[in-house]
Amino acid sequence: WFGCNLCGHKWWAVILLPVTLAYVFGNPGALMKRVAFVGPFVCILTVAFAWIGAGSSISAKEAIPEPCRSQHVVLPSFSDLFSMGMILELAVVGSYGFWNFAVIVTVPTLRNQMKNPKKTAPAAIIAYFIALVMFLPIMFLGYAGFGNEAPENLVDSMRDSRPMGWWALNRAWETGRLTATGACLALIVTVNMLMTEAIIIPCAVLAVEASFPGVFRRGPRWARKVMRLGIAFFRLVVATQIESFVAMSALVTALFCICNNIIFPIVAFHYCKVKKVGPVRKTIHVLVLLYGVFIMIFGSIAAIQSLSPADEKPGTRLRSDLTPQCRSAFDALNITVR
């Protein structure tokens, strides 16, 4: 990718540009109705390959000398827990985790469209439980193997033929050659993304149109076309220039989702005096509001910092957190890092 030999995923964004153009100008909803049966299989395969990827980190960890392995800390010390670095990390986790709210808020809409609305709550509970059962093994297996060194993208860690002494290098788990299982996970995630964006992209187009109806709905036809092209190419720029999907998602959540779904509703509820509530509910509202303000401020700061990391390729230098024992184990291999 223009001089970056480890950025092949960016070419995928270019290859998928025609699909994005089809989504912004076409009617992907009709296509999704015909291929909806593929969705469960794609979901199952994605989770299965993710389990394999997370589990393979445990066996790969056996090649790491004991002094160089990531320490598993259940709860950091009191001073570390309230340090600025930990606060920013927690804010990013809270921001990214708030994306789950986007799923929860769809329940009332689904309830109105169901033949038997009373089945909405039980169906939602079962769906959340299934998702929990799918994701918990990935979390536990990944933490057992990676520890605190897990890469942001699980696919990047599914590698073999790593260089000698890889465990002492920066972004160590991303060194080596991508395995066949990792390539399969990358492929199935791409298919999953294509099916998901068939819904997300048209919604974005409709939201922009509704925000400026005088321009895009009642205005000239070329304005609608330019807007759709702008969305497609803006997505391409984000996919090729933003390195961290998690940080970008956290930034969007901290700046917009928190305001729209926490701060504005609570402030409007009490400002308009919609309903008289007791002290317990007021206290809960205050706590939720403070949480929203915390995520909005610190989540935005941490996400912006993560969006501009140093451009370091995996395996180009020694890790800065090596213990003396780990450094000695690496020096014993008599390797020169280039």
C-alpha positions in Angstrom: 0.0 0.0 0.0 2.2 2.9 -1.4 5.3 1.7 0.3 3.7 -0.2 3.3 4.4 -3.9 2.9 2.1 -4.8 5.8 -1.0 -2.9 4.7 -2.6 -5.3 2.3 -5.9 -5.0 4.1 -6.1 -1.4 2.8 -6.3 -2.7 -0.8 -9.4 -4.6 0.3 -11.1 -1.3 1.0 -10.3 -0.2 -2.6 -11.6 -3.5 -4.0 -14.8 -3.2 -2.0 -15.4 0.3 -3.2 -17.7 -0.8 -6.1 -19.8 -2.8 -3.5 -20.2 0.4 -1.5 -21.3 2.3 -4.6 -23.8 -0.4 -5.3 -25.2 0.0 -1.8 -25.5 3.8 -1.9 -27.1 3.9 -5.3 -29.0 0.5 -5.4 -31.5 -1.3 -3.3 -29.5 -3.8 -1.2 -32.5 -4.6 0.9 -34.0 -6.7 -1.9 -30.8 -8.6 -2.3 -30.6 -9.2 1.5 -34.0 -10.8 1.5 -32.8 -13.4 -0.9 -29.5 -14.2 0.9 -30.7 -13.8 4.5 -30.4 -17.5 5.0 -26.6 -17.1 4.7 -26.5 -14.9 7.8 -26.6 -17.6 10.5 -23.9 -19.7 8.8 -21.6 -16.6 8.4 -22.1 -15.8 12.1 -21.3 -19.4 13.2 -18.2 -19.6 11.0 -17.0 -16.2 12.3 -17.3 -17.2 15.9 -15.8 -20.7 15.3 -12.7 -19.3 13.6 -12.4 -16.6 16.3 -12.4 -19.4 18.9 -9.7 -21.2 17.0 -7.6 -18.0 16.7 -8.0 -17.1 20.4 -7.2 -20.7 21.5 -4.2 -21.0 19.2 -2.6 -18.2 21.2 -2.3 -20.5 24.2 -0.2 -23.1 22.3 1.9 -20.3 20.7 2.5 -18.9 24.2 4.5 -22.0 25.1 7.3 -20.8 22.9 7.7 -17.7 25.0 10.3 -17.9 27.9 8.7 -17.5 31.3 10.2 -14.1 32.1 8.9 -12.7 28.8 5.3 -13.8 29.2 2.6 -11.2 29.8 1.5 -11.1 33.4 -2.2 -11.8 34.1 -3.4 -9.3 36.6 -7.0 -9.7 37.8 -7.1 -6.2 39.4 -4.4 -3.6 39.2 -3.1 -1.8 42.3 -5.0 1.1 43.7 -2.5 3.6 42.4 -2.5 2.1 38.9 -6.3 1.8 38.9 -6.7 5.6 39.3 -3.8 6.6 37.1 -4.5 8.8 34.1 -3.4 6.0 31.7 -5.9 3.5 33.3 -8.7 6.2 33.3 -8.2 6.8 29.6 -8.2 3.0 28.9 -11.4 2.5 30.8 -13.0 5.5 29.0 -12.1 3.9 25.6 -13.6 0.6 26.7 -16.7 2.3 28.0 -17.0 4.3 24.7 -16.6 1.2 22.5 -18.9 -0.9 24.8 -21.6 1.7 24.4 -22.1 0.5 20.8 -24.2 -2.3 22.5 -26.7 0.4 23.3 -27.4 0.6 19.5 -28.7 -3.0 19.7 -30.8 -2.4 22.8 -32.6 0.6 21.4 -33.8 -1.4 18.4 -36.0 -3.6 20.7 -38.9 -1.1 20.9 -38.9 -0.8 17.1 -38.8 -4.6 16.6 -41.6 -4.9 19.2 -44.0 -2.8 17.1 -43.2 -4.9 14.0 -43.7 -8.4 15.6 -46.8 -10.4 15.1 -46.9 -11.2 18.8 -45.2 -8.2 20.7 -45.2 -10.2 24.0 -42.5 -12.4 22.6 -40.1 -9.5 22.0 -38.5 -9.5 25.5 -38.0 -13.3 25.7 -36.5 -13.3 22.2 -34.2 -10.5 23.1 -33.0 -12.1 26.3 -32.3 -15.4 24.4 -30.4 -13.5 21.7 -28.2 -11.6 24.3 -27.5 -14.9 26.1 -26.4 -16.6 22.9 -24.1 -13.7 22.0 -22.7 -13.8 25.5 -22.0 -17.6 25.2 -20.3 -16.9 21.8 -18.0 -14.0 23.0 -17.0 -15.1 26.4 -14.8 -18.0 25.2 -13.0 -15.6 22.8 -12.3 -13.2 25.7 -11.1 -15.9 28.1 -9.0 -17.9 25.6 -7.5 -14.7 24.2 -6.5 -13.4 27.6 -5.1 -16.7 28.6 -2.8 -16.7 25.6 -2.1 -13.0 24.7 -2.4 -11.5 28.2 -2.1 -7.7 27.8 -0.3 -8.0 24.4 -3.3 -8.9 22.3 -3.4 -7.1 18.9 -6.5 -5.1 18.1 -7.4 -7.4 15.2 -7.5 -11.1 16.1 -6.6 -12.0 12.5 -3.3 -10.3 12.8 -2.3 -12.7 15.6 -3.2 -15.9 13.7 0.4 -16.5 12.3 3.1 -19.0 12.3 6.8 -19.1 11.1 7.6 -16.3 13.5 11.2 -15.1 13.6 13.5 -16.2 16.3 13.1 -14.2 19.5 9.8 -12.8 18.3 8.4 -12.6 21.8 10.8 -9.8 22.6 9.8 -7.6 19.7 7.2 -4.8 19.4 3.8 -6.0 18.2 5.2 -9.5 18.7 2.0 -11.4 17.9 1.7 -9.8 14.5 5.1 -11.1 13.3 5.3 -14.1 11.0 3.1 -15.5 8.2 -0.7 -15.5 8.2 -2.1 -19.0 8.7 -4.8 -20.6 6.6 -7.2 -20.3 9.5 -6.4 -16.7 9.8 -7.1 -16.2 6.1 -10.4 -18.0 6.4 -11.4 -15.7 9.3 -10.4 -12.7 7.3 -12.6 -13.9 4.4 -15.6 -14.7 6.5 -15.4 -11.4 8.4 -15.3 -9.6 5.0 -18.5 -11.5 4.0 -20.0 -10.6 7.3 -19.1 -6.9 6.8 -20.7 -6.9 3.3 -24.0 -8.3 4.7 -23.9 -5.8 7.6 -23.2 -2.8 5.5 -26.1 -3.6 3.2 -28.1 -2.3 6.1 -25.8 0.4 7.6 -24.9 2.3 4.4 -28.5 2.8 3.2 -29.4 4.0 6.7 -26.6 6.5 6.6 -27.7 7.8 3.2 -31.3 8.2 4.4 -30.1 10.0 7.6 -28.1 12.5 5.5 -31.1 13.0 3.2 -33.4 13.6 6.2 -31.0 16.1 7.7 -31.1 18.3 4.6 -34.3 17.5 2.8 -34.4 20.8 0.9 -31.1 19.9 -0.8 -31.2 16.1 -1.2 -34.9 15.3 -1.5 -36.5 18.3 -3.1 -33.3 19.7 -4.7 -31.6 18.8 -8.0 -30.8 15.2 -8.8 -27.1 15.8 -9.1 -27.0 16.8 -5.4 -28.2 13.3 -4.3 -25.6 11.7 -6.6 -22.8 13.9 -5.2 -23.9 13.1 -1.7 -23.9 9.4 -2.3 -20.5 9.5 -4.0 -19.2 11.6 -1.1 -20.3 8.9 1.4 -18.7 6.1 -0.6 -15.3 7.9 -0.9 -15.4 9.2 2.7 -15.7 5.6 3.8 -12.8 4.7 1.6 -10.6 7.4 3.2 -11.5 6.3 6.7 -10.9 2.6 5.9 -7.4 3.3 4.4 -6.2 6.1 6.6 -7.5 5.2 10.1 -5.4 2.5 11.7 -7.6 1.7 14.7 -11.2 0.7 14.2 -11.7 0.5 18.0 -10.4 4.0 18.5 -12.5 5.4 15.7 -15.7 3.7 17.0 -14.9 4.9 20.5 -14.5 8.5 19.2 -17.8 8.5 17.4 -19.5 7.1 20.4 -18.0 9.5 22.8 -18.7 12.5 20.7 -22.2 11.7 19.4 -23.8 8.5 20.8 -23.3 9.6 24.4 -24.8 13.0 23.7 -27.8 11.7 21.7 -28.7 8.7 24.0 -27.6 9.8 27.5 -27.0 13.5 28.0 -29.7 15.1 25.9 -32.5 12.7 27.0 -31.8 13.1 30.7 -31.4 16.9 30.5 -34.5 17.2 28.4 -36.5 14.9 30.7 -35.9 17.1 33.7 -35.9 20.5 31.9 -39.3 19.8 30.3 -40.6 18.2 33.6 -42.1 15.3 31.7 -42.8 13.3 34.8 -42.4 13.7 38.5 -39.9 11.2 39.8 -38.6 10.4 43.2 -35.1 10.9 44.8 -33.9 7.4 43.9 -34.6 7.8 40.2 -33.1 11.3 40.3 -30.0 10.0 41.8 -29.7 7.3 39.2 -30.2 9.9 36.5 -27.3 12.0 38.0 -25.0 9.0 38.1 -25.8 8.0 34.5 -25.3 11.7 33.4 -21.9 11.8 35.2 -20.9 8.6 33.5 -21.9 10.0 30.1 -19.8 13.2 30.7 -16.9 11.1 31.8 -17.0 8.9 28.7 -17.5 12.0 26.5 -14.5 13.8 27.8 -11.9 11.1 28.6 -13.1 8.7 25.9 -12.7 11.4 23.2 -9.2 12.3 24.5 -8.0 8.7 24.6 -9.5 7.9 21.2 -7.9 10.9 19.5 -4.5 9.8 21.0 -5.0 6.3 19.7 -5.9 7.5 16.2 -2.4 9.0 15.7 0.0 6.2 16.8 3.7 6.0 15.8 4.0 4.2 12.5 5.9 1.1 13.6 5.9 -2.1 11.7 5.8 -5.3 13.8 9.1 -6.8 14.8 11.2 -3.7 14.1 12.4 -3.0 17.6 12.6 -4.5 21.1 9.6 -4.0 23.4 10.1 -1.2 25.9 8.7 -3.2 28.8 11.2 -6.1 28.7 12.4 -7.3 32.1 16.1 -7.7 32.6 15.6 -11.5 32.6 13.7 -11.4 29.3 16.3 -9.1 27.8 19.0 -11.6 28.8 17.0 -14.5 27.2 16.9 -12.5 24.0 20.6 -11.5 24.1 21.4 -15.2 24.5 20.0 -15.8 21.0 22.6 -13.4 19.5 20.0 -11.7 17.2 20.3 -8.2 15.7 17.0 -6.4 15.3 16.7 -4.5 12.0 
